[in-house]
Amino acid sequence: MLNGVTDSTTATAYSVAQQLVTTAWSLLFAIVLMVWVFGWSGGETLVTESYDEAKVRAVGQKEAREARKEAKKAAKHDAAA
């Protein structure tokens, strides 16, 4: 497409730099919006609450897995007896 206008190295460097700048701008914009909407401590609270809920869910899932594992062992033991 750019044959005769520029070489492939320059076009690639421009494209990569453009992607990096666009990504950096998007991240900065998202952080600013989050701070504006939730406030600095509100965003921190949101993340902390989500992390705490995830830990509780993980414990529940682990207990459910262990209960299923024990039920399978009991079923095998009953079948063998």
SEFIZA-3560 file (N, C-alpha, C; in Angstrom, 3 decimals):
REM SEFIZA-3560
<numar><xx>0.826</xx><yy>-1.186</yy><zz>0.000</zz><atom>N</atom></numar>
<numar><xx>0.000</xx><yy>0.000</yy><zz>0.000</zz><atom>CA</atom></numar>
<numar><xx>0.873</xx><yy>1.253</yy><zz>0.000</zz><atom>C</atom></numar>
<numar><xx>1.899</xx><yy>1.233</yy><zz>0.809</zz><atom>N</atom></numar>
<numar><xx>2.786</xx><yy>2.401</yy><zz>0.897</zz><atom>CA</atom></numar>
<numar><xx>4.032</xx><yy>2.241</yy><zz>0.038</zz><atom>C</atom></numar>
<numar><xx>4.017</xx><yy>1.281</yy><zz>-0.886</zz><atom>N</atom></numar>
<numar><xx>5.167</xx><yy>1.054</yy><zz>-1.749</zz><atom>CA</atom></numar>
<numar><xx>5.482</xx><yy>2.335</yy><zz>-2.530</zz><atom>C</atom></numar>
<numar><xx>6.716</xx><yy>2.759</yy><zz>-2.462</zz><atom>N</atom></numar>
<numar><xx>7.143</xx><yy>3.975</yy><zz>-3.137</zz><atom>CA</atom></numar>
<numar><xx>7.011</xx><yy>5.209</yy><zz>-2.253</zz><atom>C</atom></numar>
<numar><xx>6.330</xx><yy>5.076</yy><zz>-1.118</zz><atom>N</atom></numar>
<numar><xx>6.170</xx><yy>6.201</yy><zz>-0.198</zz><atom>CA</atom></numar>
<numar><xx>7.154</xx><yy>6.088</yy><zz>0.953</zz><atom>C</atom></numar>
<numar><xx>7.238</xx><yy>4.887</yy><zz>1.530</zz><atom>N</atom></numar>
<numar><xx>8.163</xx><yy>4.648</yy><zz>2.638</zz><atom>CA</atom></numar>
<numar><xx>8.539</xx><yy>3.178</yy><zz>2.654</zz><atom>C</atom></numar>
<numar><xx>9.572</xx><yy>2.846</yy><zz>3.402</zz><atom>N</atom></numar>
<numar><xx>9.989</xx><yy>1.435</yy><zz>3.489</zz><atom>CA</atom></numar>
<numar><xx>9.197</xx><yy>0.731</yy><zz>4.595</zz><atom>C</atom></numar>
<numar><xx>9.258</xx><yy>-0.602</yy><zz>4.602</zz><atom>N</atom></numar>
<numar><xx>8.457</xx><yy>-1.386</yy><zz>5.541</zz><atom>CA</atom></numar>
<numar><xx>8.900</xx><yy>-1.187</yy><zz>6.986</zz><atom>C</atom></numar>
<numar><xx>10.185</xx><yy>-0.936</yy><zz>7.221</zz><atom>N</atom></numar>
<numar><xx>10.679</xx><yy>-0.725</yy><zz>8.589</zz><atom>CA</atom></numar>
<numar><xx>10.061</xx><yy>0.528</yy><zz>9.198</zz><atom>C</atom></numar>
<numar><xx>10.018</xx><yy>1.602</yy><zz>8.434</zz><atom>N</atom></numar>
<numar><xx>9.439</xx><yy>2.851</yy><zz>8.926</zz><atom>CA</atom></numar>
<numar><xx>7.933</xx><yy>2.691</yy><zz>9.151</zz><atom>C</atom></numar>
<numar><xx>7.252</xx><yy>2.035</yy><zz>8.241</zz><atom>N</atom></numar>
<numar><xx>5.810</xx><yy>1.828</yy><zz>8.387</zz><atom>CA</atom></numar>
<numar><xx>5.504</xx><yy>0.973</yy><zz>9.614</zz><atom>C</atom></numar>
<numar><xx>6.304</xx><yy>-0.064</yy><zz>9.842</zz><atom>N</atom></numar>
<numar><xx>6.110</xx><yy>-0.924</yy><zz>11.009</zz><atom>CA</atom></numar>
<numar><xx>6.370</xx><yy>-0.161</yy><zz>12.297</zz><atom>C</atom></numar>
<numar><xx>7.451</xx><yy>0.610</yy><zz>12.337</zz><atom>N</atom></numar>
<numar><xx>7.772</xx><yy>1.392</yy><zz>13.531</zz><atom>CA</atom></numar>
<numar><xx>6.654</xx><yy>2.383</yy><zz>13.839</zz><atom>C</atom></numar>
<numar><xx>6.132</xx><yy>3.029</yy><zz>12.822</zz><atom>N</atom></numar>
<numar><xx>5.036</xx><yy>3.981</yy><zz>13.021</zz><atom>CA</atom></numar>
<numar><xx>3.802</xx><yy>3.274</yy><zz>13.580</zz><atom>C</atom></numar>
<numar><xx>3.473</xx><yy>2.112</yy><zz>13.005</zz><atom>N</atom></numar>
<numar><xx>2.290</xx><yy>1.365</yy><zz>13.424</zz><atom>CA</atom></numar>
<numar><xx>2.410</xx><yy>0.907</yy><zz>14.877</zz><atom>C</atom></numar>
<numar><xx>3.571</xx><yy>0.374</yy><zz>15.242</zz><atom>N</atom></numar>
<numar><xx>3.793</xx><yy>-0.080</yy><zz>16.624</zz><atom>CA</atom></numar>
<numar><xx>3.721</xx><yy>1.097</yy><zz>17.587</zz><atom>C</atom></numar>
<numar><xx>4.359</xx><yy>2.193</yy><zz>17.248</zz><atom>N</atom></numar>
<numar><xx>4.328</xx><yy>3.373</yy><zz>18.113</zz><atom>CA</atom></numar>
<numar><xx>2.904</xx><yy>3.897</yy><zz>18.264</zz><atom>C</atom></numar>
<numar><xx>2.149</xx><yy>3.893</yy><zz>17.185</zz><atom>N</atom></numar>
<numar><xx>0.765</xx><yy>4.355</yy><zz>17.248</zz><atom>CA</atom></numar>
<numar><xx>-0.058</xx><yy>3.467</yy><zz>18.181</zz><atom>C</atom></numar>
<numar><xx>0.126</xx><yy>2.157</yy><zz>18.114</zz><atom>N</atom></numar>
<numar><xx>-0.593</xx><yy>1.240</yy><zz>18.995</zz><atom>CA</atom></numar>
<numar><xx>-0.216</xx><yy>1.462</yy><zz>20.454</zz><atom>C</atom></numar>
<numar><xx>1.066</xx><yy>1.664</yy><zz>20.726</zz><atom>N</atom></numar>
<numar><xx>1.518</xx><yy>1.901</yy><zz>22.099</zz><atom>CA</atom></numar>
<numar><xx>0.933</xx><yy>3.198</yy><zz>22.659</zz><atom>C</atom></numar>
<numar><xx>0.951</xx><yy>4.244</yy><zz>21.872</zz><atom>N</atom></numar>
<numar><xx>0.408</xx><yy>5.535</yy><zz>22.317</zz><atom>CA</atom></numar>
<numar><xx>-1.098</xx><yy>5.421</yy><zz>22.541</zz><atom>C</atom></numar>
<numar><xx>-1.793</xx><yy>4.761</yy><zz>21.634</zz><atom>N</atom></numar>
<numar><xx>-3.238</xx><yy>4.598</yy><zz>21.769</zz><atom>CA</atom></numar>
<numar><xx>-3.581</xx><yy>3.788</yy><zz>23.018</zz><atom>C</atom></numar>
<numar><xx>-2.839</xx><yy>2.716</yy><zz>23.270</zz><atom>N</atom></numar>
<numar><xx>-3.076</xx><yy>1.894</yy><zz>24.453</zz><atom>CA</atom></numar>
<numar><xx>-2.797</xx><yy>2.672</yy><zz>25.735</zz><atom>C</atom></numar>
<numar><xx>-1.691</xx><yy>3.405</yy><zz>25.761</zz><atom>N</atom></numar>
<numar><xx>-1.353</xx><yy>4.207</yy><zz>26.944</zz><atom>CA</atom></numar>
<numar><xx>-2.432</xx><yy>5.259</yy><zz>27.196</zz><atom>C</atom></numar>
<numar><xx>-2.899</xx><yy>5.909</yy><zz>26.156</zz><atom>N</atom></numar>
<numar><xx>-3.948</xx><yy>6.926</yy><zz>26.308</zz><atom>CA</atom></numar>
<numar><xx>-5.238</xx><yy>6.281</yy><zz>26.831</zz><atom>C</atom></numar>
<numar><xx>-5.597</xx><yy>5.127</yy><zz>26.310</zz><atom>N</atom></numar>
<numar><xx>-6.816</xx><yy>4.449</yy><zz>26.756</zz><atom>CA</atom></numar>
<numar><xx>-6.734</xx><yy>4.069</yy><zz>28.232</zz><atom>C</atom></numar>
<numar><xx>-5.593</xx><yy>3.551</yy><zz>28.656</zz><atom>N</atom></numar>
<numar><xx>-5.416</xx><yy>3.196</yy><zz>30.063</zz><atom>CA</atom></numar>
<numar><xx>-5.497</xx><yy>4.426</yy><zz>30.963</zz><atom>C</atom></numar>
<numar><xx>-4.821</xx><yy>5.476</yy><zz>30.580</zz><atom>N</atom></numar>
<numar><xx>-4.847</xx><yy>6.716</yy><zz>31.362</zz><atom>CA</atom></numar>
<numar><xx>-6.268</xx><yy>7.261</yy><zz>31.448</zz><atom>C</atom></numar>
<numar><xx>-6.969</xx><yy>7.275</yy><zz>30.332</zz><atom>N</atom></numar>
<numar><xx>-8.340</xx><yy>7.771</yy><zz>30.288</zz><atom>CA</atom></numar>
<numar><xx>-9.246</xx><yy>6.924</yy><zz>31.183</zz><atom>C</atom></numar>
<numar><xx>-9.075</xx><yy>5.602</yy><zz>31.150</zz><atom>N</atom></numar>
<numar><xx>-9.888</xx><yy>4.707</yy><zz>31.973</zz><atom>CA</atom></numar>
<numar><xx>-9.635</xx><yy>4.939</yy><zz>33.458</zz><atom>C</atom></numar>
<numar><xx>-8.383</xx><yy>5.129</yy><zz>33.835</zz><atom>N</atom></numar>
<numar><xx>-8.049</xx><yy>5.384</yy><zz>35.245</zz><atom>CA</atom></numar>
<numar><xx>-8.642</xx><yy>6.701</yy><zz>35.704</zz><atom>C</atom></numar>
<numar><xx>-8.507</xx><yy>7.730</yy><zz>34.881</zz><atom>N</atom></numar>
<numar><xx>-9.068</xx><yy>9.039</yy><zz>35.232</zz><atom>CA</atom></numar>
<numar><xx>-10.584</xx><yy>8.939</yy><zz>35.382</zz><atom>C</atom></numar>
<numar><xx>-11.255</xx><yy>8.256</yy><zz>34.470</zz><atom>N</atom></numar>
<numar><xx>-12.705</xx><yy>8.096</yy><zz>34.570</zz><atom>CA</atom></numar>
<numar><xx>-13.104</xx><yy>7.316</yy><zz>35.816</zz><atom>C</atom></numar>
<numar><xx>-12.374</xx><yy>6.264</yy><zz>36.132</zz><atom>N</atom></numar>
<numar><xx>-12.691</xx><yy>5.474</yy><zz>37.315</zz><atom>CA</atom></numar>
<numar><xx>-12.545</xx><yy>6.313</yy><zz>38.585</zz><atom>C</atom></numar>
<numar><xx>-11.475</xx><yy>7.095</yy><zz>38.652</zz><atom>N</atom></numar>
<numar><xx>-11.276</xx><yy>7.959</yy><zz>39.819</zz><atom>CA</atom></numar>
<numar><xx>-12.359</xx><yy>9.021</yy><zz>39.879</zz><atom>C</atom></numar>
<numar><xx>-12.753</xx><yy>9.556</yy><zz>38.738</zz><atom>N</atom></numar>
<numar><xx>-13.788</xx><yy>10.591</yy><zz>38.699</zz><atom>CA</atom></numar>
<numar><xx>-15.144</xx><yy>10.028</yy><zz>39.134</zz><atom>C</atom></numar>
<numar><xx>-15.488</xx><yy>8.816</yy><zz>38.664</zz><atom>N</atom></numar>
<numar><xx>-16.788</xx><yy>8.235</yy><zz>38.964</zz><atom>CA</atom></numar>
<numar><xx>-16.847</xx><yy>7.695</yy><zz>40.394</zz><atom>C</atom></numar>
<numar><xx>-15.851</xx><yy>6.914</yy><zz>40.796</zz><atom>N</atom></numar>
<numar><xx>-15.889</xx><yy>6.257</yy><zz>42.094</zz><atom>CA</atom></numar>
<numar><xx>-15.122</xx><yy>7.008</yy><zz>43.172</zz><atom>C</atom></numar>
<numar><xx>-14.274</xx><yy>7.938</yy><zz>42.792</zz><atom>N</atom></numar>
<numar><xx>-13.386</xx><yy>8.575</yy><zz>43.758</zz><atom>CA</atom></numar>
<numar><xx>-12.216</xx><yy>7.651</yy><zz>44.025</zz><atom>C</atom></numar>
<numar><xx>-11.141</xx><yy>8.197</yy><zz>44.540</zz><atom>N</atom></numar>
<numar><xx>-9.944</xx><yy>7.375</yy><zz>44.753</zz><atom>CA</atom></numar>
<numar><xx>-10.223</xx><yy>6.282</yy><zz>45.772</zz><atom>C</atom></numar>
<numar><xx>-10.812</xx><yy>6.631</yy><zz>46.915</zz><atom>N</atom></numar>
<numar><xx>-11.081</xx><yy>5.626</yy><zz>47.940</zz><atom>CA</atom></numar>
<numar><xx>-12.231</xx><yy>4.721</yy><zz>47.523</zz><atom>C</atom></numar>
<numar><xx>-13.185</xx><yy>5.243</yy><zz>46.730</zz><atom>N</atom></numar>
<numar><xx>-14.284</xx><yy>4.417</yy><zz>46.251</zz><atom>CA</atom></numar>
<numar><xx>-13.799</xx><yy>3.315</yy><zz>45.327</zz><atom>C</atom></numar>
<numar><xx>-12.860</xx><yy>3.629</yy><zz>44.449</zz><atom>N</atom></numar>
<numar><xx>-12.288</xx><yy>2.622</yy><zz>43.562</zz><atom>CA</atom></numar>
<numar><xx>-11.518</xx><yy>1.577</yy><zz>44.340</zz><atom>C</atom></numar>
<numar><xx>-10.803</xx><yy>2.044</yy><zz>45.347</zz><atom>N</atom></numar>
<numar><xx>-10.049</xx><yy>1.125</yy><zz>46.198</zz><atom>CA</atom></numar>
<numar><xx>-11.016</xx><yy>0.202</yy><zz>46.953</zz><atom>C</atom></numar>
<numar><xx>-12.106</xx><yy>0.764</yy><zz>47.449</zz><atom>N</atom></numar>
<numar><xx>-13.114</xx><yy>-0.026</yy><zz>48.151</zz><atom>CA</atom></numar>
<numar><xx>-13.743</xx><yy>-1.046</yy><zz>47.217</zz><atom>C</atom></numar>
<numar><xx>-14.050</xx><yy>-0.633</yy><zz>45.996</zz><atom>N</atom></numar>
<numar><xx>-14.644</xx><yy>-1.530</yy><zz>45.008</zz><atom>CA</atom></numar>
<numar><xx>-13.731</xx><yy>-2.723</yy><zz>44.737</zz><atom>C</atom></numar>
<numar><xx>-12.451</xx><yy>-2.464</yy><zz>44.540</zz><atom>N</atom></numar>
<numar><xx>-11.495</xx><yy>-3.538</yy><zz>44.261</zz><atom>CA</atom></numar>
<numar><xx>-11.342</xx><yy>-4.440</yy><zz>45.485</zz><atom>C</atom></numar>
<numar><xx>-11.250</xx><yy>-3.843</yy><zz>46.663</zz><atom>N</atom></numar>
<numar><xx>-11.084</xx><yy>-4.626</yy><zz>47.888</zz><atom>CA</atom></numar>
<numar><xx>-12.286</xx><yy>-5.526</yy><zz>48.129</zz><atom>C</atom></numar>
<numar><xx>-13.499</xx><yy>-4.989</yy><zz>47.961</zz><atom>N</atom></numar>
<numar><xx>-14.706</xx><yy>-5.798</yy><zz>48.152</zz><atom>CA</atom></numar>
<numar><xx>-14.771</xx><yy>-6.937</yy><zz>47.140</zz><atom>C</atom></numar>
<numar><xx>-14.426</xx><yy>-6.664</yy><zz>45.907</zz><atom>N</atom></numar>
<numar><xx>-14.443</xx><yy>-7.706</yy><zz>44.877</zz><atom>CA</atom></numar>
<numar><xx>-13.448</xx><yy>-8.805</yy><zz>45.204</zz><atom>C</atom></numar>
<numar><xx>-12.274</xx><yy>-8.423</yy><zz>45.679</zz><atom>N</atom></numar>
<numar><xx>-11.242</xx><yy>-9.402</yy><zz>46.034</zz><atom>CA</atom></numar>
<numar><xx>-11.712</xx><yy>-10.252</yy><zz>47.207</zz><atom>C</atom></numar>
<numar><xx>-12.320</xx><yy>-9.618</yy><zz>48.220</zz><atom>N</atom></numar>
<numar><xx>-12.813</xx><yy>-10.361</yy><zz>49.377</zz><atom>CA</atom></numar>
<numar><xx>-13.920</xx><yy>-11.340</yy><zz>48.979</zz><atom>C</atom></numar>
<numar><xx>-14.832</xx><yy>-10.901</yy><zz>48.103</zz><atom>N</atom></numar>
<numar><xx>-15.898</xx><yy>-11.790</yy><zz>47.624</zz><atom>CA</atom></numar>
<numar><xx>-15.321</xx><yy>-12.958</yy><zz>46.840</zz><atom>C</atom></numar>
<numar><xx>-14.291</xx><yy>-12.709</yy><zz>46.061</zz><atom>N</atom></numar>
<numar><xx>-13.660</xx><yy>-13.783</yy><zz>45.282</zz><atom>CA</atom></numar>
<numar><xx>-13.020</xx><yy>-14.810</yy><zz>46.217</zz><atom>C</atom></numar>
<numar><xx>-12.411</xx><yy>-14.344</yy><zz>47.300</zz><atom>N</atom></numar>
<numar><xx>-11.809</xx><yy>-15.279</yy><zz>48.256</zz><atom>CA</atom></numar>
<numar><xx>-12.879</xx><yy>-16.143</yy><zz>48.905</zz><atom>C</atom></numar>
<numar><xx>-14.017</xx><yy>-15.555</yy><zz>49.270</zz><atom>N</atom></numar>
<numar><xx>-15.105</xx><yy>-16.321</yy><zz>49.880</zz><atom>CA</atom></numar>
<numar><xx>-15.634</xx><yy>-17.352</yy><zz>48.894</zz><atom>C</atom></numar>
<numar><xx>-15.825</xx><yy>-16.949</yy><zz>47.629</zz><atom>N</atom></numar>
<numar><xx>-16.295</xx><yy>-17.881</yy><zz>46.608</zz><atom>CA</atom></numar>
<numar><xx>-15.309</xx><yy>-19.027</yy><zz>46.406</zz><atom>C</atom></numar>
<numar><xx>-14.019</xx><yy>-18.721</yy><zz>46.434</zz><atom>N</atom></numar>
<numar><xx>-12.996</xx><yy>-19.754</yy><zz>46.235</zz><atom>CA</atom></numar>
<numar><xx>-13.058</xx><yy>-20.783</yy><zz>47.357</zz><atom>C</atom></numar>
<numar><xx>-13.266</xx><yy>-20.334</yy><zz>48.590</zz><atom>N</atom></numar>
<numar><xx>-13.374</xx><yy>-21.258</yy><zz>49.717</zz><atom>CA</atom></numar>
<numar><xx>-14.603</xx><yy>-22.144</yy><zz>49.532</zz><atom>C</atom></numar>
<numar><xx>-15.722</xx><yy>-21.563</yy><zz>49.142</zz><atom>N</atom></numar>
<numar><xx>-16.941</xx><yy>-22.342</yy><zz>48.908</zz><atom>CA</atom></numar>
<numar><xx>-16.761</xx><yy>-23.371</yy><zz>47.809</zz><atom>C</atom></numar>
<numar><xx>-16.094</xx><yy>-22.983</yy><zz>46.739</zz><atom>N</atom></numar>
<numar><xx>-15.854</xx><yy>-23.910</yy><zz>45.635</zz><atom>CA</atom></numar>
<numar><xx>-14.942</xx><yy>-25.056</yy><zz>46.073</zz><atom>C</atom></numar>
<numar><xx>-13.935</xx><yy>-24.731</yy><zz>46.878</zz><atom>N</atom></numar>
<numar><xx>-13.018</xx><yy>-25.761</yy><zz>47.362</zz><atom>CA</atom></numar>
<numar><xx>-13.768</xx><yy>-26.765</yy><zz>48.240</zz><atom>C</atom></numar>
<numar><xx>-14.632</xx><yy>-26.251</yy><zz>49.123</zz><atom>N</atom></numar>
<numar><xx>-15.415</xx><yy>-27.136</yy><zz>49.986</zz><atom>CA</atom></numar>
<numar><xx>-16.358</xx><yy>-28.013</yy><zz>49.158</zz><atom>C</atom></numar>
<numar><xx>-16.970</xx><yy>-27.452</yy><zz>48.130</zz><atom>N</atom></numar>
<numar><xx>-17.876</xx><yy>-28.224</yy><zz>47.275</zz><atom>CA</atom></numar>
<numar><xx>-17.112</xx><yy>-29.320</yy><zz>46.534</zz><atom>C</atom></numar>
<numar><xx>-15.906</xx><yy>-28.995</yy><zz>46.033</zz><atom>N</atom></numar>
<numar><xx>-15.081</xx><yy>-30.007</yy><zz>45.359</zz><atom>CA</atom></numar>
<numar><xx>-14.726</xx><yy>-31.140</yy><zz>46.308</zz><atom>C</atom></numar>
<numar><xx>-14.334</xx><yy>-30.778</yy><zz>47.531</zz><atom>N</atom></numar>
<numar><xx>-13.962</xx><yy>-31.807</yy><zz>48.507</zz><atom>CA</atom></numar>
<numar><xx>-15.167</xx><yy>-32.675</yy><zz>48.864</zz><atom>C</atom></numar>
<numar><xx>-16.348</xx><yy>-32.068</yy><zz>48.969</zz><atom>N</atom></numar>
<numar><xx>-17.556</xx><yy>-32.837</yy><zz>49.280</zz><atom>CA</atom></numar>
<numar><xx>-17.879</xx><yy>-33.803</yy><zz>48.146</zz><atom>C</atom></numar>
<numar><xx>-17.752</xx><yy>-33.354</yy><zz>46.889</zz><atom>N</atom></numar>
<numar><xx>-17.995</xx><yy>-34.248</yy><zz>45.748</zz><atom>CA</atom></numar>
<numar><xx>-16.987</xx><yy>-35.391</yy><zz>45.725</zz><atom>C</atom></numar>
<numar><xx>-15.730</xx><yy>-35.066</yy><zz>46.042</zz><atom>N</atom></numar>
<numar><xx>-14.682</xx><yy>-36.084</yy><zz>46.068</zz><atom>CA</atom></numar>
<numar><xx>-14.989</xx><yy>-37.138</yy><zz>47.136</zz><atom>C</atom></numar>
<numar><xx>-15.407</xx><yy>-36.695</yy><zz>48.309</zz><atom>N</atom></numar>
<numar><xx>-15.756</xx><yy>-37.626</yy><zz>49.384</zz><atom>CA</atom></numar>
<numar><xx>-16.971</xx><yy>-38.463</yy><zz>49.010</zz><atom>C</atom></numar>
<numar><xx>-17.946</xx><yy>-37.851</yy><zz>48.341</zz><atom>N</atom></numar>
<numar><xx>-19.140</xx><yy>-38.583</yy><zz>47.917</zz><atom>CA</atom></numar>
<numar><xx>-18.770</xx><yy>-39.676</yy><zz>46.914</zz><atom>C</atom></numar>
<numar><xx>-17.856</xx><yy>-39.370</yy><zz>45.999</zz><atom>N</atom></numar>
<numar><xx>-17.410</xx><yy>-40.385</yy><zz>45.027</zz><atom>CA</atom></numar>
<numar><xx>-16.695</xx><yy>-41.522</yy><zz>45.741</zz><atom>C</atom></numar>
<numar><xx>-15.838</xx><yy>-41.180</yy><zz>46.720</zz><atom>N</atom></numar>
<numar><xx>-15.137</xx><yy>-42.234</yy><zz>47.476</zz><atom>CA</atom></numar>
<numar><xx>-16.126</xx><yy>-43.106</yy><zz>48.201</zz><atom>C</atom></numar>
<numar><xx>-17.132</xx><yy>-42.493</yy><zz>48.821</zz><atom>N</atom></numar>
<numar><xx>-18.137</xx><yy>-43.247</yy><zz>49.555</zz><atom>CA</atom></numar>
<numar><xx>-18.935</xx><yy>-44.139</yy><zz>48.611</zz><atom>C</atom></numar>
<numar><xx>-19.266</xx><yy>-43.647</yy><zz>47.433</zz><atom>N</atom></numar>
<numar><xx>-20.016</xx><yy>-44.432</yy><zz>46.458</zz><atom>CA</atom></numar>
<numar><xx>-19.195</xx><yy>-45.622</yy><zz>45.984</zz><atom>C</atom></numar>
<numar><xx>-17.897</xx><yy>-45.417</yy><zz>45.752</zz><atom>N</atom></numar>
<numar><xx>-17.035</xx><yy>-46.539</yy><zz>45.333</zz><atom>CA</atom></numar>
<numar><xx>-16.916</xx><yy>-47.573</yy><zz>46.452</zz><atom>C</atom></numar>
<numar><xx>-16.793</xx><yy>-47.083</yy><zz>47.694</zz><atom>N</atom></numar>
<numar><xx>-16.655</xx><yy>-47.969</yy><zz>48.837</zz><atom>CA</atom></numar>
<numar><xx>-17.928</xx><yy>-48.786</yy><zz>49.027</zz><atom>C</atom></numar>
<numar><xx>-19.108</xx><yy>-48.130</yy><zz>48.866</zz><atom>N</atom></numar>
<numar><xx>-20.384</xx><yy>-48.833</yy><zz>49.006</zz><atom>CA</atom></numar>
<numar><xx>-20.564</xx><yy>-49.853</yy><zz>47.886</zz><atom>C</atom></numar>
<numar><xx>-20.138</xx><yy>-49.535</yy><zz>46.678</zz><atom>N</atom></numar>
<numar><xx>-20.273</xx><yy>-50.444</yy><zz>45.538</zz><atom>CA</atom></numar>
<numar><xx>-19.380</xx><yy>-51.671</yy><zz>45.714</zz><atom>C</atom></numar>
<numar><xx>-18.199</xx><yy>-51.453</yy><zz>46.322</zz><atom>N</atom></numar>
<numar><xx>-17.259</xx><yy>-52.554</yy><zz>46.504</zz><atom>CA</atom></numar>
<numar><xx>-17.719</xx><yy>-53.472</yy><zz>47.646</zz><atom>C</atom></numar>
<numar><xx>-18.480</xx><yy>-52.944</yy><zz>48.572</zz><atom>N</atom></numar>
<numar><xx>-18.893</xx><yy>-53.737</yy><zz>49.745</zz><atom>CA</atom></numar>
<numar><xx>-20.077</xx><yy>-54.575</yy><zz>49.501</zz><atom>C</atom></numar>
//
